[in-house]
C-alpha cells in the first residue's frame, strides 16, 4: 500500500511566523552568548530552521 502525502503536509508555510521565530531565537542566542556561551548551540536549530522557512527553502 502506497500512501501519498501532500508536499507541505508536515510544514505549513507561514513566513511571518518564521521571521518572528528567527528574530526571537537570534535574541535568545545573543543572550546565551552573553550569559552562558557554552549553551549557544541550543538556539541554533530554532534559528536556522526558522531562517530557512522565512527564506522559502523548506
C-alpha positions as CSV (number, residue, x, y, z in Angstrom):
1,X,0.0,0.0,0.0
2,X,1.4,3.3,-1.0
3,X,0.5,6.4,0.9
4,X,0.6,9.7,-1.0
5,X,1.5,12.7,1.1
6,X,0.9,16.3,0.1
7,X,4.2,18.2,-0.3
8,X,3.6,20.5,2.7
9,X,1.8,18.1,4.9
10,X,4.3,18.5,7.8
11,X,5.3,22.1,7.2
12,X,2.8,24.8,6.5
13,X,4.4,27.9,5.0
14,X,4.0,31.0,7.2
15,X,6.9,33.4,6.5
16,X,5.8,36.0,9.1
17,X,5.8,33.3,11.8
18,X,9.2,32.0,10.6
19,X,10.7,35.6,10.7
20,X,9.3,36.1,14.2
21,X,10.8,32.8,15.4
22,X,14.1,33.7,13.7
23,X,14.2,37.1,15.4
24,X,13.3,35.7,18.9
25,X,15.8,32.9,18.6
26,X,18.5,35.4,17.5
27,X,17.8,37.5,20.6
28,X,18.0,34.3,22.7
29,X,21.2,33.3,21.0
30,X,22.8,36.7,21.8
31,X,21.6,36.5,25.4
32,X,23.1,33.0,25.6
33,X,26.4,34.2,24.2
34,X,26.5,36.9,26.9
35,X,25.5,34.9,29.9
36,X,26.0,31.2,29.1
37,X,28.2,30.9,26.0
38,X,28.5,27.1,26.4
39,X,24.8,26.8,25.7
40,X,24.6,28.8,22.5
41,X,24.2,25.7,20.4
42,X,20.7,25.2,21.9
43,X,19.3,28.2,19.9
44,X,20.8,27.1,16.6
45,X,18.2,24.6,15.4
46,X,15.4,27.1,16.0
47,X,17.3,29.9,14.4
48,X,18.4,28.2,11.3
49,X,15.2,26.2,10.7
50,X,13.2,29.4,11.0
51,X,15.6,31.2,8.7
52,X,15.2,28.5,6.1
53,X,11.4,28.7,6.3
54,X,11.4,32.5,6.2
55,X,13.5,32.4,3.0
56,X,11.2,29.8,1.5
57,X,13.7,27.0,1.5
58,X,11.7,24.4,3.4
